[in-house]
Amino acid sequence: MTDVRPDHEAVIVGAGFGGMGAAIEMKRQGVTDIAILEREDDLGGTWHVNHYPGLAVDIASVTYSYSFEPNPDWSRLFAPGTELKAYAEHVADKYDLRRHMEFGVVVAGADWDDDAGVWTVRTEDGRAITARYLLTATGFLSQPYTPDFPGIDSFEGEIIHTTAWRDGYDFHGKRAAVIGTGATAVQLIPEIARTATHLTVFQRTPIWVVPKIDFPIPAPVRRLFGAVPLTQKAARAVNTSLLEALMVFGVLHYRQAKPGNQLAALLSKAHLRTQVRDAGTRRRLTPSYDFGCKRPTFSNHYFRVFNRPDVDLQTSSIVRVEPDGIVVDDGTKVEIDTLVLATGFNLWDVNFPAFAITGRNGRDLGKWWREGRFQAYEGITVPHFPNFLTLNSPYSYSGLSYFTTIEGQMRHMARLFGEMRRRGSDRFEVTEQANERFLDRATERLGDSVFYAGDCSGSRSYYFNQHGEATLLRPQSTLSTLREMDSFPLEDYTYA
């Protein structure tokens, strides 16, 4: 191996919460020469890109945050997006991350040089940046999906994708349409309905919605959180336990705890029944798949929108877009002025990985995943890819809060880099045998989940990849995941 001095010890792609968590841990492990490359013009990931009306977390903020960096000043139980953006800025400042960040950099690809023992990261502006370690933190929901409806280019009105929201856009006097009824749409639709002259919601697949127990956090409680951090830690533990019960018993252990899953579905149906007057509308808003096949969401306002005379729910398939409206398969034409695309993200075709990555012996990661099986050891490393950590990868998402995933991966990094320090090495690679054992365990555990033991046939869920496998979630409890990240066999890696 040739002794090559790289431009940086580590390159991290992505300056959202995942990338910042990775940078914090790398610095804790003594890797301080870090470059964080971000394609957007500021940090924060999804909380910078998304700023549509109604944006808020769908996990209570005491849980949707780093456990080692609590924020006692959340204004509500479910904080608005602006507060998450401010929290990201606070973390970057406190942990001195900004000086490592470069914005407006689009990474085109990365290649491993086995002789030199370095990664070469290529950017779209023509640069080649070398690093000993490569970490991808490009997010699970970072590649927006724009449907290619026939005639969409002919539409003469406004088209707005939720990830490219036009701040201050005025829906007064507009006939609006929203395509999509996922978590983003559930937050956005009530906001548009307040001002639009008429709103048509195009629904392909209904979503399970449960009541949102949200309220302002009183100032005395916020002061208590600040003065006695243990109280906020206790609140986090309670909320995390509730989410864990929902995930483990309602989704991952569906076969053993089917009544719990059915109870959650009954809660959602009862919520729908109390909020929507028309029986026909309720039927169209009721999912035909089991609870948990798609990520459910929380709202107290979404269902009520469909009681309004100026809101229509359209469940017929879209045939084409015309200059002044949308035609559906029964021949109906819905005339509109503004088209809002709440059509989500493309995970499995372009996001895993988000750019071309070539490892040892010329292995193309995206091609290997798509032609074989999506896989990553402990949801973070891949054989034939030395010194590579993929932070948004198959089987990596643990629990319902993304921060559970981030902190589990930080623990894995700490154990791995600690062993490298002990050995005096600067190169690691997971063995194929260890990767296969993890993949076999994950596959076996998923057999009890709602994805395979339940009925997900009508869900069109992004949990499933193009092979029909549900390879996004790690099929374990949060506690067992964190234990494994702290104690995986060190011999599962080779070191040099």
C-alpha positions as CSV (number, residue, x, y, z in Angstrom):
1,M,0.0,0.0,0.0
2,T,1.4,3.4,-1.0
3,D,1.8,6.1,1.7
4,V,-0.5,8.9,0.5
5,R,-1.4,11.9,2.5
6,P,-5.1,12.7,1.7
7,D,-6.7,16.1,1.7
8,H,-8.7,15.3,4.8
9,E,-8.9,12.5,7.3
10,A,-12.6,12.2,6.7
11,V,-15.2,13.5,4.3
12,I,-18.8,13.5,5.4
13,V,-21.5,14.0,2.7
14,G,-24.5,15.8,4.3
15,A,-24.9,18.4,7.0
16,G,-28.2,17.3,8.5
17,F,-28.5,15.7,11.9
18,G,-27.0,12.5,10.7
19,G,-23.9,14.1,9.3
20,M,-23.5,16.4,12.3
21,G,-23.8,13.4,14.7
22,A,-21.1,11.6,12.7
23,A,-18.9,14.6,12.8
24,I,-19.3,14.9,16.6
25,E,-18.4,11.3,17.1
26,M,-15.4,11.4,14.7
27,K,-14.0,14.4,16.6
28,R,-14.5,12.5,19.9
29,Q,-12.4,9.7,18.3
30,G,-9.6,12.0,17.5
31,V,-10.4,12.4,13.8
32,T,-10.5,16.2,13.5
33,D,-9.5,17.0,9.9
34,I,-13.1,16.7,8.6
35,A,-14.8,18.1,5.5
36,I,-18.6,18.2,5.6
37,L,-19.9,18.6,2.0
38,E,-23.5,19.8,1.7
39,R,-25.4,20.4,-1.6
40,E,-27.8,22.9,0.0
41,D,-26.9,26.5,1.0
42,D,-27.1,25.8,4.7
43,L,-27.1,23.1,7.3
44,G,-30.1,21.2,8.8
45,G,-30.9,18.7,6.1
46,T,-34.7,18.1,5.8
47,W,-35.3,20.9,8.3
48,H,-33.5,23.4,6.0
49,V,-35.0,22.1,2.7
50,N,-38.6,21.8,4.0
51,H,-40.4,25.0,5.1
52,Y,-43.9,24.5,3.9
53,P,-46.9,25.8,6.0
54,G,-47.7,23.5,8.9
55,L,-44.3,21.8,9.0
56,A,-43.6,20.2,12.4
57,V,-42.1,17.1,13.8
58,D,-44.3,14.0,14.0
59,I,-42.3,12.6,17.0
60,A,-42.4,14.5,20.3
61,S,-39.4,16.9,20.4
62,V,-38.0,15.6,23.7
63,T,-37.3,12.3,21.7
64,Y,-36.6,13.9,18.3
65,S,-33.3,15.3,19.4
66,Y,-29.9,14.2,20.5
67,S,-30.0,12.6,24.0
68,F,-26.6,14.2,24.8
69,E,-27.8,17.6,23.7
70,P,-31.3,18.2,25.2
71,N,-33.1,21.4,24.4
72,P,-35.3,22.6,27.3
73,D,-36.8,25.4,25.2
74,W,-39.1,23.5,22.8
75,S,-42.3,25.6,22.6
76,R,-44.6,22.7,22.0
77,L,-44.6,18.9,22.5
78,F,-44.4,18.6,18.7
79,A,-42.1,21.5,17.8
80,P,-42.6,23.4,14.5
81,G,-39.9,23.1,11.8
82,T,-38.4,26.4,12.5
83,E,-37.4,25.3,15.9
84,L,-35.7,22.1,14.5
85,K,-33.8,24.3,12.1
86,A,-32.7,26.5,15.0
87,Y,-31.7,23.4,17.1
88,A,-29.5,22.2,14.2
89,E,-27.8,25.6,14.1
90,H,-27.3,25.5,17.9
91,V,-25.7,22.0,17.6
92,A,-23.4,23.1,14.8
93,D,-22.2,26.1,16.8
94,K,-21.8,24.3,20.2
95,Y,-19.7,21.4,18.7
96,D,-17.7,23.7,16.3
97,L,-19.0,22.0,13.2
98,R,-19.5,25.0,10.9
99,R,-15.8,25.5,10.1
100,H,-15.8,22.0,8.6
101,M,-18.8,22.6,6.4
102,E,-18.8,23.7,2.7
103,F,-22.2,24.4,1.2
104,G,-23.4,24.3,-2.4
105,V,-21.3,21.2,-3.1
106,V,-22.9,18.4,-5.1
107,V,-21.1,15.1,-4.9
108,A,-21.1,13.2,-8.1
109,G,-19.3,10.1,-7.0
110,A,-16.6,8.5,-4.8
111,D,-14.0,5.8,-5.6
112,W,-11.7,3.7,-3.3
113,D,-8.0,3.5,-4.2
114,D,-6.9,0.3,-2.6
115,D,-3.2,0.9,-3.2
116,A,-3.3,4.4,-1.7
117,G,-5.8,3.5,0.9
118,V,-7.9,6.6,0.3
119,W,-11.3,7.7,-1.1
120,T,-11.5,10.2,-3.9
121,V,-14.7,12.2,-3.8
122,R,-15.7,13.8,-7.1
123,T,-17.9,16.9,-7.1
124,E,-20.0,18.3,-9.9
125,D,-17.8,21.4,-10.1
126,G,-14.9,19.2,-11.2
127,R,-12.9,18.8,-7.9
128,A,-11.4,15.6,-6.6
129,I,-11.1,15.5,-2.8
130,T,-9.2,12.7,-1.1
131,A,-9.9,11.3,2.4
132,R,-9.0,8.3,4.5
133,Y,-12.6,7.8,5.6
134,L,-15.9,8.4,3.7
135,L,-19.2,8.8,5.5
136,T,-22.5,9.3,3.6
137,A,-25.2,11.1,5.6
138,T,-27.4,12.1,2.7
139,G,-30.6,11.2,4.5
140,F,-33.4,8.7,3.9
141,L,-35.7,11.3,2.3
142,S,-33.4,13.5,0.3
143,Q,-34.2,12.7,-3.4
144,P,-37.7,14.2,-4.2
145,Y,-40.0,12.3,-6.4
146,T,-41.7,14.2,-9.2
147,P,-44.4,12.2,-11.0
148,D,-44.2,12.2,-14.8
149,F,-47.9,12.6,-15.6
150,P,-48.6,13.0,-19.3
151,G,-49.0,16.7,-20.1
152,I,-47.6,18.0,-16.8
153,D,-45.2,20.3,-18.8
154,S,-48.3,21.9,-20.4
155,F,-49.8,23.1,-17.2
156,E,-50.1,26.9,-17.3
157,G,-50.6,27.4,-13.6
158,E,-48.1,27.2,-10.7
159,I,-46.5,23.9,-9.8
160,I,-44.9,23.7,-6.3
161,H,-43.1,20.7,-4.9
162,T,-43.2,20.6,-1.1
163,T,-39.4,20.4,-0.9
164,A,-39.1,23.6,-3.0
165,W,-41.8,25.6,-1.2
166,R,-42.3,29.3,-2.2
167,D,-42.5,31.1,1.1
168,G,-45.3,33.5,1.2
169,Y,-47.2,31.9,-1.6
170,D,-50.8,33.1,-1.4
171,F,-53.6,30.7,-2.1
172,H,-56.3,33.3,-1.9
173,G,-58.5,33.1,-5.0
174,K,-56.8,30.0,-6.2
175,R,-58.3,26.6,-7.1
176,A,-55.6,24.3,-5.7
177,A,-54.8,20.6,-6.0
178,V,-52.6,18.5,-3.8
179,I,-51.3,15.2,-5.1
180,G,-50.3,12.9,-2.3
181,T,-51.6,12.0,1.2
182,G,-48.5,11.1,3.1
183,A,-47.2,12.7,6.2
184,T,-46.2,15.9,4.5
185,A,-49.6,16.3,2.9
186,V,-51.4,15.6,6.2
187,Q,-49.6,18.7,7.7
188,L,-50.0,20.9,4.6
189,I,-53.5,20.2,3.4
190,P,-55.3,21.9,6.3
191,E,-53.1,25.0,5.8
192,I,-54.0,25.3,2.1
193,A,-57.7,24.7,2.8
194,R,-57.8,27.8,5.1
195,T,-57.2,30.2,2.2
196,A,-57.8,28.5,-1.2
197,T,-61.0,29.1,-3.0
198,H,-61.3,25.4,-3.6
199,L,-59.0,22.4,-2.8
200,T,-58.9,19.0,-4.5
201,V,-56.9,16.3,-2.8
202,F,-55.8,13.5,-5.1
203,Q,-55.3,10.4,-3.0
204,R,-53.8,7.2,-4.3
205,T,-53.4,5.4,-1.0
206,P,-55.0,6.5,2.3
207,I,-52.8,6.9,5.4
208,W,-53.4,5.7,9.0
209,V,-53.8,8.9,11.1
210,V,-54.1,8.9,14.9
211,P,-54.9,11.8,17.2
212,K,-52.0,14.2,18.0
213,I,-51.7,15.0,21.6
214,D,-50.0,18.3,21.2
215,F,-49.9,21.4,23.4
216,P,-47.6,24.3,24.3
217,I,-45.0,23.4,26.9
218,P,-45.6,25.9,29.8
219,A,-42.8,28.3,30.7
220,P,-42.4,26.8,34.2
221,V,-41.9,23.3,32.7
222,R,-39.3,24.7,30.3
223,R,-37.5,26.4,33.2
224,L,-37.6,23.1,35.1
225,F,-36.2,21.2,32.1
226,G,-33.3,23.8,32.0
227,A,-32.7,23.8,35.7
228,V,-33.1,20.1,36.4
229,P,-32.1,18.2,33.2
230,L,-33.1,14.9,34.8
231,T,-36.8,15.9,34.5
232,Q,-36.4,16.3,30.7
233,K,-34.5,13.0,30.6
234,A,-37.5,11.4,32.3
235,A,-40.0,12.9,29.8
236,R,-37.8,11.6,27.0
237,A,-37.8,8.1,28.5
238,V,-41.6,8.0,28.8
239,N,-42.1,9.2,25.3
240,T,-39.5,6.8,23.9
241,S,-41.1,3.9,25.7
242,L,-44.5,4.7,24.1
243,L,-43.0,4.9,20.7
244,E,-41.0,1.7,21.3
245,A,-44.2,-0.2,22.2
246,L,-45.9,1.0,19.1
247,M,-42.9,0.0,16.9
248,V,-41.9,-3.3,18.5
249,F,-45.4,-4.7,19.3
250,G,-47.4,-3.1,16.6
251,V,-45.0,-3.4,13.7
252,L,-42.0,-5.7,14.3
253,H,-43.7,-8.4,16.4
254,Y,-47.0,-8.3,14.5
255,R,-47.3,-12.1,14.4
256,Q,-47.1,-12.4,18.2
257,A,-49.0,-9.1,19.0
258,K,-51.6,-8.8,16.3
259,P,-54.3,-7.6,18.7
260,G,-52.1,-4.6,19.6
261,N,-51.8,-3.7,15.9
262,Q,-55.5,-4.1,15.5
263,L,-56.1,-1.8,18.5
264,A,-54.0,0.9,16.9
265,A,-56.0,0.6,13.7
266,L,-59.3,0.8,15.7
267,L,-58.0,4.0,17.3
268,S,-57.3,5.5,13.9
269,K,-60.7,4.4,12.6
270,A,-62.5,5.9,15.7
271,H,-60.5,9.1,15.1
272,L,-61.7,9.2,11.5
273,R,-65.3,8.5,12.5
274,T,-65.5,11.3,15.0
275,Q,-64.0,13.8,12.6
276,V,-65.6,13.0,9.2
277,R,-69.4,13.2,8.8
278,D,-69.9,11.6,5.4
279,A,-69.8,7.7,5.5
280,G,-68.6,7.5,1.9
281,T,-65.7,9.9,2.5
282,R,-64.8,7.9,5.6
283,R,-64.6,4.7,3.5
284,R,-62.3,6.3,1.0
285,L,-60.0,7.6,3.8
286,T,-59.8,4.2,5.4
287,P,-56.7,2.2,4.5
288,S,-57.1,-1.4,3.2
289,Y,-53.7,-2.5,4.5
290,D,-52.6,-3.3,8.1
291,F,-51.5,-0.5,10.4
292,G,-47.7,0.0,10.2
293,C,-47.2,-1.1,6.6
294,K,-46.7,2.6,5.9
295,R,-45.5,5.0,8.5
296,P,-48.6,6.3,10.3
297,T,-48.9,10.0,11.2
298,F,-50.5,12.2,13.8
299,S,-53.0,15.0,13.1
300,N,-56.1,16.6,14.7
301,H,-57.0,18.6,11.6
302,Y,-56.5,16.5,8.5
303,F,-59.7,14.5,8.5
304,R,-61.8,17.5,9.4
305,V,-60.8,19.2,6.2
306,F,-63.0,16.8,4.2
307,N,-66.1,18.1,5.9
308,R,-65.7,21.4,4.1
309,P,-67.8,22.1,1.0
310,D,-64.8,23.7,-0.7
311,V,-62.6,20.6,-0.4
312,D,-63.0,17.5,-2.6
313,L,-61.3,14.1,-2.1
314,Q,-60.5,12.6,-5.5
315,T,-59.5,8.9,-5.6
316,S,-59.7,8.2,-9.3
317,S,-56.4,7.7,-11.1
318,I,-54.9,10.7,-12.9
319,V,-54.8,10.2,-16.7
320,R,-53.2,13.4,-17.8
321,V,-52.6,17.0,-16.9
322,E,-53.9,19.8,-19.2
323,P,-53.1,23.5,-19.3
324,D,-55.9,24.3,-16.9
325,G,-56.5,21.1,-14.9
326,I,-56.2,17.4,-14.3
327,V,-58.2,14.7,-16.0
328,V,-58.9,11.4,-14.1
329,D,-59.8,8.0,-15.5
330,D,-63.6,8.4,-15.3
331,G,-63.3,11.4,-17.6
332,T,-63.8,14.1,-15.0
333,K,-61.7,17.2,-15.4
334,V,-60.7,19.1,-12.2
335,E,-59.9,22.7,-13.1
336,I,-57.1,24.2,-11.0
337,D,-54.8,27.2,-10.8
338,T,-52.1,25.7,-8.5
339,L,-50.7,22.2,-8.4
340,V,-48.9,21.1,-5.2
341,L,-46.8,17.9,-5.4
342,A,-46.7,16.2,-2.0
343,T,-45.4,13.1,-3.8
344,G,-42.6,12.2,-1.4
345,F,-39.2,10.8,-2.2
346,N,-37.5,8.2,-4.3
347,L,-35.6,6.0,-1.9
348,W,-34.6,2.8,-3.6
349,D,-33.9,3.9,-7.2
350,V,-31.7,7.0,-6.5
351,N,-31.2,7.4,-2.8
352,F,-29.4,4.1,-1.9
353,P,-26.8,5.4,-2.4
354,A,-27.4,9.1,-3.4
355,F,-24.4,9.1,-5.7
356,A,-22.1,6.5,-7.4
357,I,-19.8,4.8,-4.9
358,T,-17.2,2.3,-6.1
359,G,-15.3,0.2,-3.6
360,R,-12.6,-2.5,-3.6
361,N,-12.3,-4.5,-6.8
362,G,-14.5,-2.1,-8.7
363,R,-17.7,-3.0,-6.8
364,D,-20.4,-0.5,-7.6
365,L,-22.5,-0.1,-4.4
366,G,-25.8,0.9,-6.1
367,K,-25.5,-1.8,-8.8
368,W,-24.6,-4.4,-6.2
369,W,-27.6,-3.5,-4.0
370,R,-30.1,-3.4,-6.9
371,E,-29.0,-6.5,-8.7
372,G,-28.7,-8.5,-5.5
373,R,-30.0,-7.6,-2.0
374,F,-30.0,-4.4,-0.2
375,Q,-27.7,-4.9,2.9
376,A,-25.4,-3.3,5.3
377,Y,-23.7,-4.9,8.4
378,E,-25.4,-3.4,11.5
379,G,-26.9,-0.9,9.1
380,I,-23.6,1.0,8.7
381,T,-20.8,-0.8,6.9
382,V,-20.5,-2.9,3.7
383,P,-18.0,-5.6,2.6
384,H,-15.6,-4.5,-0.2
385,F,-15.9,-0.9,0.9
386,P,-13.0,-0.2,3.3
387,N,-13.1,2.9,5.6
388,F,-16.7,3.6,4.5
389,L,-19.7,4.3,6.8
390,T,-23.1,4.5,5.2
391,L,-25.3,6.2,7.7
392,N,-28.6,6.0,5.7
393,S,-28.6,2.4,4.6
394,P,-30.6,-0.8,4.5
395,Y,-31.5,-2.1,8.0
396,S,-30.3,1.0,9.7
397,Y,-33.4,2.9,10.8
398,S,-34.1,2.0,14.4
399,G,-37.2,2.9,16.4
400,L,-39.5,5.7,15.3
401,S,-37.1,8.7,16.0
402,Y,-34.3,9.2,13.5
403,F,-32.1,10.2,16.5
404,T,-32.2,6.7,17.8
405,T,-30.6,5.6,14.5
406,I,-28.0,8.4,14.6
407,E,-26.9,7.7,18.2
408,G,-26.7,3.9,17.6
409,Q,-24.4,4.5,14.7
410,M,-22.3,6.9,16.8
411,R,-21.8,4.1,19.3
412,H,-20.8,1.7,16.6
413,M,-18.3,4.2,15.3
414,A,-16.9,4.7,18.8
415,R,-16.3,1.0,19.3
416,L,-14.8,0.5,15.8
417,F,-12.4,3.5,16.0
418,G,-11.4,2.6,19.5
419,E,-10.3,-0.8,18.3
420,M,-8.4,0.7,15.4
421,R,-6.6,3.0,17.9
422,R,-5.7,0.0,20.1
423,R,-4.3,-1.9,17.1
424,G,-2.6,1.2,15.6
425,S,-4.4,0.7,12.3
426,D,-6.2,3.2,10.1
427,R,-8.1,0.9,7.8
428,F,-11.2,-1.3,8.5
429,E,-13.5,-3.4,6.4
430,V,-16.4,-5.6,7.6
431,T,-16.0,-9.3,6.6
432,E,-18.4,-10.9,4.1
433,Q,-19.2,-13.6,6.7
434,A,-20.2,-11.1,9.4
435,N,-22.3,-9.2,6.9
436,E,-24.1,-12.4,5.8
437,R,-24.8,-13.4,9.4
438,F,-26.4,-10.0,10.1
439,L,-28.4,-10.1,6.9
440,D,-29.7,-13.6,7.8
441,R,-30.7,-12.5,11.3
442,A,-32.5,-9.4,10.0
443,T,-34.3,-11.4,7.4
444,E,-35.4,-14.0,9.9
445,R,-36.6,-11.4,12.4
446,L,-38.6,-9.5,9.8
447,G,-40.6,-12.6,9.2
448,D,-42.7,-11.7,12.3
449,S,-43.3,-8.1,11.2
450,V,-46.4,-6.6,9.7
451,F,-44.5,-6.3,6.4
452,Y,-44.5,-10.1,5.9
453,A,-47.0,-11.5,8.5
454,G,-49.6,-8.9,7.8
455,D,-51.4,-7.6,4.7
456,C,-49.4,-4.8,3.1
457,S,-50.5,-5.5,-0.5
458,G,-52.3,-2.2,-1.0
459,S,-49.9,0.1,1.0
460,R,-47.4,1.2,-1.7
461,S,-45.1,1.8,1.2
462,Y,-41.6,3.2,0.8
463,Y,-40.5,0.6,3.4
464,F,-40.4,-1.9,0.5
465,N,-37.7,-1.8,-2.2
466,Q,-38.1,-2.7,-5.8
467,H,-37.5,-6.4,-4.9
468,G,-40.5,-6.3,-2.6
469,E,-38.3,-6.6,0.6
470,A,-38.8,-4.3,3.6
471,T,-35.2,-3.5,4.1
472,L,-35.3,0.0,5.7
473,L,-36.1,-0.7,9.3
474,R,-33.8,-2.6,11.7
475,P,-36.1,-5.4,13.1
476,Q,-35.0,-5.0,16.8
477,S,-35.9,-3.0,19.8
478,T,-34.0,0.2,20.4
479,L,-32.4,-1.2,23.6
480,S,-31.1,-4.4,21.8
481,T,-29.9,-2.3,18.9
482,L,-27.9,0.0,21.1
483,R,-26.5,-3.0,23.0
484,E,-25.3,-4.5,19.7
485,M,-23.8,-1.3,18.6
486,D,-21.8,-1.2,21.8
487,S,-20.8,-4.9,21.7
488,F,-20.6,-6.3,18.1
489,P,-17.7,-8.7,17.7
490,L,-14.6,-6.8,16.9
491,E,-13.4,-9.7,14.7
492,D,-16.3,-9.0,12.4
493,Y,-13.9,-6.5,10.9
494,T,-10.4,-6.8,9.3
495,Y,-7.9,-4.1,10.2
496,A,-4.8,-2.8,8.5
